[in-house]
């Protein structure tokens, strides 16, 4: 059964320094690549019973949790890889090669910033492990602002006050679960 999606593009608000499209999808604001994944890939996504999913809102400690899972799974004997995203690919991200996720050896460790209700249906059907991490929203907002300013994909040029207002209004930098 495919997930029923209702989505719309919200008009950009210049007062909030919006530099990219914001999509509302089933009540959550999401970046375009996540909506693309949900429309084109989610219904085809095949979960495995031994998959481990790190589910988090951006900037809540995802990298810390990935590091802990990596060290536990490798019994502390292997050095951390330089790029944890290669070992824990984001299922909805445009840079993820979906065919490579499909061919990963089990057990797979995967990451997502999708809300639980928007996860591919197959994840709900299998006996996957889901690890969820959260953080104080005030800390998240500050960390996310600095990340958005640095990130080429967002091209964020606004002030922290504008960013914080966007964050509170759920306009592209927030999709709390």
Phi and psi restraints in degrees (value plus and minus 20) as a CYANA .aco file:
   2 UNK   PHI    -105.0   -65.0
   2 UNK   PSI     130.5   170.5
   3 UNK   PHI     -92.6   -52.6
   3 UNK   PSI     111.1   151.1
   4 UNK   PHI    -101.6   -61.6
   4 UNK   PSI      99.9   139.9
   5 UNK   PHI    -129.0   -89.0
   5 UNK   PSI     113.7   153.7
   6 UNK   PHI    -141.1  -101.1
   6 UNK   PSI     100.4   140.4
   7 UNK   PHI    -162.7  -122.7
   7 UNK   PSI     135.0   175.0
   8 UNK   PHI    -169.7  -129.7
   8 UNK   PSI     133.0   173.0
   9 UNK   PHI    -110.0   -70.0
   9 UNK   PSI     106.8   146.8
  10 UNK   PHI    -104.4   -64.4
  10 UNK   PSI     123.8   163.8
  11 UNK   PHI     -84.6   -44.6
  11 UNK   PSI     123.5   163.5
  12 UNK   PHI     -88.1   -48.1
  12 UNK   PSI     122.0   162.0
  13 UNK   PHI    -131.1   -91.1
  13 UNK   PSI      84.6   124.6
  14 UNK   PHI     -81.3   -41.3
  14 UNK   PSI     -47.8    -7.8
  15 UNK   PHI     -84.6   -44.6
  15 UNK   PSI     -41.5    -1.5
  16 UNK   PHI    -124.2   -84.2
  16 UNK   PSI      -8.4    31.6
  17 UNK   PHI      36.7    76.7
  17 UNK   PSI      22.3    62.3
  18 UNK   PHI     -96.8   -56.8
  18 UNK   PSI     105.5   145.5
  19 UNK   PHI    -134.4   -94.4
  19 UNK   PSI     -19.9    20.1
  20 UNK   PHI    -167.8  -127.8
  20 UNK   PSI     141.6   181.6
  21 UNK   PHI     -88.3   -48.3
  21 UNK   PSI     122.1   162.1
  22 UNK   PHI    -132.5   -92.5
  22 UNK   PSI     108.5   148.5
  23 UNK   PHI    -131.2   -91.2
  23 UNK   PSI     112.4   152.4
  24 UNK   PHI    -117.0   -77.0
  24 UNK   PSI     101.6   141.6
  25 UNK   PHI    -149.8  -109.8
  25 UNK   PSI      91.6   131.6
  26 UNK   PHI      31.7    71.7
  26 UNK   PSI      17.4    57.4
  27 UNK   PHI      70.6   110.6
  27 UNK   PSI     -19.3    20.7
  28 UNK   PHI    -137.7   -97.7
  28 UNK   PSI     119.6   159.6
  29 UNK   PHI    -105.3   -65.3
  29 UNK   PSI     112.3   152.3
  30 UNK   PHI    -156.6  -116.6
  30 UNK   PSI     132.9   172.9
  31 UNK   PHI     -93.4   -53.4
  31 UNK   PSI     141.0   181.0
  32 UNK   PHI     -77.7   -37.7
  32 UNK   PSI     -58.6   -18.6
  33 UNK   PHI     -85.3   -45.3
  33 UNK   PSI     -51.3   -11.3
  34 UNK   PHI     -91.2   -51.2
  34 UNK   PSI     -60.4   -20.4
  35 UNK   PHI     -84.5   -44.5
  35 UNK   PSI     -60.8   -20.8
  36 UNK   PHI     -79.4   -39.4
  36 UNK   PSI     -66.0   -26.0
  37 UNK   PHI     -79.3   -39.3
  37 UNK   PSI     -66.8   -26.8
  38 UNK   PHI     -82.7   -42.7
  38 UNK   PSI     -58.1   -18.1
  39 UNK   PHI     -94.3   -54.3
  39 UNK   PSI     -58.7   -18.7
  40 UNK   PHI    -127.3   -87.3
  40 UNK   PSI     -48.1    -8.1
  41 UNK   PHI    -138.4   -98.4
  41 UNK   PSI     -50.7   -10.7
  42 UNK   PHI     -78.2   -38.2
  42 UNK   PSI     -60.2   -20.2
  43 UNK   PHI     -90.2   -50.2
  43 UNK   PSI     -39.8     0.2
  44 UNK   PHI    -114.2   -74.2
  44 UNK   PSI     -30.2     9.8
  45 UNK   PHI     -85.3   -45.3
  45 UNK   PSI     109.9   149.9
  46 UNK   PHI    -130.2   -90.2
  46 UNK   PSI      90.9   130.9
  47 UNK   PHI    -103.8   -63.8
  47 UNK   PSI     141.8   181.8
  48 UNK   PHI    -144.0  -104.0
  48 UNK   PSI     130.9   170.9
  49 UNK   PHI     -78.2   -38.2
  49 UNK   PSI     -50.3   -10.3
  50 UNK   PHI    -117.3   -77.3
  50 UNK   PSI      -9.2    30.8
  51 UNK   PHI     -86.3   -46.3
  51 UNK   PSI     127.4   167.4
  52 UNK   PHI    -140.3  -100.3
  52 UNK   PSI     104.3   144.3
  53 UNK   PHI    -131.2   -91.2
  53 UNK   PSI     107.1   147.1
  54 UNK   PHI    -116.1   -76.1
  54 UNK   PSI      91.6   131.6
  55 UNK   PHI    -131.3   -91.3
  55 UNK   PSI     104.7   144.7
  56 UNK   PHI    -176.8  -136.8
  56 UNK   PSI     135.4   175.4
  57 UNK   PHI     -97.4   -57.4
  57 UNK   PSI     124.5   164.5
  58 UNK   PHI     -75.1   -35.1
  58 UNK   PSI     121.4   161.4
  59 UNK   PHI      49.6    89.6
  59 UNK   PSI       7.1    47.1
  60 UNK   PHI    -122.1   -82.1
  60 UNK   PSI     -21.1    18.9
  61 UNK   PHI      98.6   138.6
  61 UNK   PSI       2.8    42.8
  62 UNK   PHI     -76.4   -36.4
  62 UNK   PSI     -66.6   -26.6
  63 UNK   PHI     -84.1   -44.1
  63 UNK   PSI     -59.1   -19.1
  64 UNK   PHI     -80.8   -40.8
  64 UNK   PSI     -65.1   -25.1
  65 UNK   PHI     -87.2   -47.2
  65 UNK   PSI     -60.0   -20.0
  66 UNK   PHI     -79.6   -39.6
  66 UNK   PSI     -62.2   -22.2
  67 UNK   PHI     -81.1   -41.1
  67 UNK   PSI     -65.5   -25.5
  68 UNK   PHI     -82.7   -42.7
  68 UNK   PSI     -64.7   -24.7
  69 UNK   PHI     -83.4   -43.4
  69 UNK   PSI     -62.5   -22.5
  70 UNK   PHI     -80.0   -40.0
  70 UNK   PSI     -66.6   -26.6
  71 UNK   PHI     -86.1   -46.1
  71 UNK   PSI     -58.9   -18.9
  72 UNK   PHI     -85.4   -45.4
  72 UNK   PSI     -66.8   -26.8
  73 UNK   PHI     -85.5   -45.5
  73 UNK   PSI     -50.2   -10.2
  74 UNK   PHI    -121.9   -81.9
  74 UNK   PSI      -7.6    32.4
  75 UNK   PHI      30.2    70.2
  75 UNK   PSI      17.4    57.4
  76 UNK   PHI      42.6    82.6
  76 UNK   PSI     -13.2    26.8
  77 UNK   PHI    -108.5   -68.5
  77 UNK   PSI     -40.8    -0.8
  78 UNK   PHI    -124.5   -84.5
  78 UNK   PSI     123.4   163.4
  79 UNK   PHI     -86.8   -46.8
  79 UNK   PSI     130.5   170.5
  80 UNK   PHI     -85.0   -45.0
  80 UNK   PSI     119.1   159.1
  81 UNK   PHI     -90.0   -50.0
  81 UNK   PSI     135.9   175.9
  82 UNK   PHI     -85.7   -45.7
  82 UNK   PSI     -54.7   -14.7
  83 UNK   PHI    -141.6  -101.6
  83 UNK   PSI      78.8   118.8
  84 UNK   PHI     -84.7   -44.7
  84 UNK   PSI     -43.5    -3.5
  85 UNK   PHI     -84.2   -44.2
  85 UNK   PSI     -44.2    -4.2
  86 UNK   PHI     -92.6   -52.6
  86 UNK   PSI     -54.6   -14.6
  87 UNK   PHI    -103.5   -63.5
  87 UNK   PSI     -46.2    -6.2
  88 UNK   PHI    -148.8  -108.8
  88 UNK   PSI      48.1    88.1
  89 UNK   PHI     -85.1   -45.1
  89 UNK   PSI     128.5   168.5
  90 UNK   PHI     -99.6   -59.6
  90 UNK   PSI     103.8   143.8
  91 UNK   PHI     -87.3   -47.3
  91 UNK   PSI     -47.6    -7.6
  92 UNK   PHI    -120.1   -80.1
  92 UNK   PSI     -21.4    18.6
  93 UNK   PHI    -103.9   -63.9
  93 UNK   PSI     123.0   163.0
  94 UNK   PHI     -80.0   -40.0
  94 UNK   PSI     -49.4    -9.4
  95 UNK   PHI     -99.0   -59.0
  95 UNK   PSI     -29.9    10.1
  96 UNK   PHI     -97.5   -57.5
  96 UNK   PSI     113.3   153.3
  97 UNK   PHI    -110.6   -70.6
  97 UNK   PSI      87.0   127.0
  98 UNK   PHI     -82.4   -42.4
  98 UNK   PSI     -53.7   -13.7
  99 UNK   PHI     -88.2   -48.2
  99 UNK   PSI     -50.4   -10.4
 100 UNK   PHI     -92.2   -52.2
 100 UNK   PSI     -53.4   -13.4
 101 UNK   PHI     -84.1   -44.1
 101 UNK   PSI     -60.3   -20.3
 102 UNK   PHI     -82.3   -42.3
 102 UNK   PSI     -54.4   -14.4
 103 UNK   PHI    -117.1   -77.1
 103 UNK   PSI     -16.2    23.8
 104 UNK   PHI     -81.7   -41.7
 104 UNK   PSI     124.2   164.2
 105 UNK   PHI     -88.9   -48.9
 105 UNK   PSI     128.0   168.0
 106 UNK   PHI    -103.3   -63.3
 106 UNK   PSI     130.4   170.4
 107 UNK   PHI     -98.2   -58.2
 107 UNK   PSI     118.7   158.7
 108 UNK   PHI    -109.0   -69.0
 108 UNK   PSI     126.8   166.8
 109 UNK   PHI    -136.5   -96.5
 109 UNK   PSI      97.2   137.2
 110 UNK   PHI    -146.4  -106.4
 110 UNK   PSI     138.3   178.3
 111 UNK   PHI    -145.9  -105.9
 111 UNK   PSI     129.7   169.7
 112 UNK   PHI    -173.7  -133.7
 112 UNK   PSI     129.3   169.3
 113 UNK   PHI    -127.2   -87.2
 113 UNK   PSI      -7.6    32.4
 114 UNK   PHI     -94.4   -54.4
 114 UNK   PSI     124.0   164.0
 115 UNK   PHI     -82.1   -42.1
 115 UNK   PSI     131.2   171.2
 116 UNK   PHI     -72.2   -32.2
 116 UNK   PSI     -62.9   -22.9
 117 UNK   PHI     -88.1   -48.1
 117 UNK   PSI     -35.6     4.4
 118 UNK   PHI    -124.0   -84.0
 118 UNK   PSI     -15.5    24.5
 119 UNK   PHI     -84.0   -44.0
 119 UNK   PSI     128.7   168.7
 120 UNK   PHI     -72.6   -32.6
 120 UNK   PSI     120.4   160.4
 121 UNK   PHI     -77.2   -37.2
 121 UNK   PSI     -52.8   -12.8
 122 UNK   PHI     -84.0   -44.0
 122 UNK   PSI     -48.8    -8.8
 123 UNK   PHI     -84.8   -44.8
 123 UNK   PSI     -57.6   -17.6
 124 UNK   PHI     -90.0   -50.0
 124 UNK   PSI     -49.0    -9.0
 125 UNK   PHI    -102.0   -62.0
 125 UNK   PSI     -46.8    -6.8
 126 UNK   PHI    -112.5   -72.5
 126 UNK   PSI     156.7   196.7
 127 UNK   PHI    -115.8   -75.8
 127 UNK   PSI      18.4    58.4
 128 UNK   PHI     -83.3   -43.3
 128 UNK   PSI     134.8   174.8
 129 UNK   PHI    -114.9   -74.9
 129 UNK   PSI     112.7   152.7
 130 UNK   PHI    -139.9   -99.9
 130 UNK   PSI      99.2   139.2
 131 UNK   PHI    -125.0   -85.0
 131 UNK   PSI     103.0   143.0
 132 UNK   PHI    -134.7   -94.7
 132 UNK   PSI     114.1   154.1
 133 UNK   PHI    -145.3  -105.3
 133 UNK   PSI     124.7   164.7
 134 UNK   PHI    -158.1  -118.1
 134 UNK   PSI     149.9   189.9
 135 UNK   PHI    -173.7  -133.7
 135 UNK   PSI     138.0   178.0
 136 UNK   PHI     -73.8   -33.8
 136 UNK   PSI     104.7   144.7
 137 UNK   PHI     -77.6   -37.6
 137 UNK   PSI     -50.2   -10.2
 138 UNK   PHI     -85.5   -45.5
 138 UNK   PSI     -61.5   -21.5
 139 UNK   PHI     -86.0   -46.0
 139 UNK   PSI     -60.6   -20.6
 140 UNK   PHI     -80.9   -40.9
 140 UNK   PSI     -65.2   -25.2
 141 UNK   PHI     -79.1   -39.1
 141 UNK   PSI     -64.8   -24.8
 142 UNK   PHI     -85.9   -45.9
 142 UNK   PSI     -67.3   -27.3
 143 UNK   PHI     -83.1   -43.1
 143 UNK   PSI     -61.9   -21.9
 144 UNK   PHI     -86.4   -46.4
 144 UNK   PSI     -57.9   -17.9
 145 UNK   PHI     -78.7   -38.7
 145 UNK   PSI     -70.6   -30.6
 146 UNK   PHI     -82.9   -42.9
 146 UNK   PSI     -56.7   -16.7
 147 UNK   PHI     -85.8   -45.8
 147 UNK   PSI     -65.2   -25.2
 148 UNK   PHI     -83.7   -43.7
 148 UNK   PSI     -57.2   -17.2
 149 UNK   PHI     -84.8   -44.8
 149 UNK   PSI     -58.0   -18.0
 150 UNK   PHI     -99.1   -59.1
 150 UNK   PSI     -47.8    -7.8
 151 UNK   PHI     -98.6   -58.6
 151 UNK   PSI     104.8   144.8
 152 UNK   PHI     -83.8   -43.8
 152 UNK   PSI     -54.6   -14.6
 153 UNK   PHI     -83.6   -43.6
 153 UNK   PSI     -53.8   -13.8
 154 UNK   PHI    -109.9   -69.9
 154 UNK   PSI     -48.4    -8.4
 155 UNK   PHI      29.7    69.7
 155 UNK   PSI      20.4    60.4
 156 UNK   PHI     -93.7   -53.7
 156 UNK   PSI     104.8   144.8
 157 UNK   PHI    -140.1  -100.1
 157 UNK   PSI     -16.6    23.4
 158 UNK   PHI    -100.9   -60.9
 158 UNK   PSI     158.4   198.4
 159 UNK   PHI    -102.0   -62.0
 159 UNK   PSI     148.2   188.2
 160 UNK   PHI     -83.2   -43.2
 160 UNK   PSI     -59.5   -19.5
 161 UNK   PHI     -80.5   -40.5
 161 UNK   PSI     -61.6   -21.6
 162 UNK   PHI     -84.5   -44.5
 162 UNK   PSI     -64.5   -24.5
 163 UNK   PHI     -79.2   -39.2
 163 UNK   PSI     -65.7   -25.7
 164 UNK   PHI     -82.8   -42.8
 164 UNK   PSI     -59.1   -19.1
 165 UNK   PHI     -83.7   -43.7
 165 UNK   PSI     -61.9   -21.9
 166 UNK   PHI     -80.5   -40.5
 166 UNK   PSI     -64.0   -24.0
 167 UNK   PHI     -77.8   -37.8
 167 UNK   PSI     -66.5   -26.5
 168 UNK   PHI     -87.5   -47.5
 168 UNK   PSI     -53.1   -13.1
 169 UNK   PHI    -105.8   -65.8
 169 UNK   PSI     -20.3    19.7
 170 UNK   PHI      38.5    78.5
 170 UNK   PSI      32.7    72.7
 171 UNK   PHI    -137.1   -97.1
 171 UNK   PSI      48.4    88.4
 172 UNK   PHI      76.9   116.9
 172 UNK   PSI     -36.1     3.9
 173 UNK   PHI    -136.4   -96.4
 173 UNK   PSI      -4.9    35.1
 174 UNK   PHI    -170.0  -130.0
 174 UNK   PSI     113.4   153.4
 175 UNK   PHI    -169.7  -129.7
 175 UNK   PSI      43.6    83.6
 176 UNK   PHI     -79.7   -39.7
 176 UNK   PSI     127.0   167.0
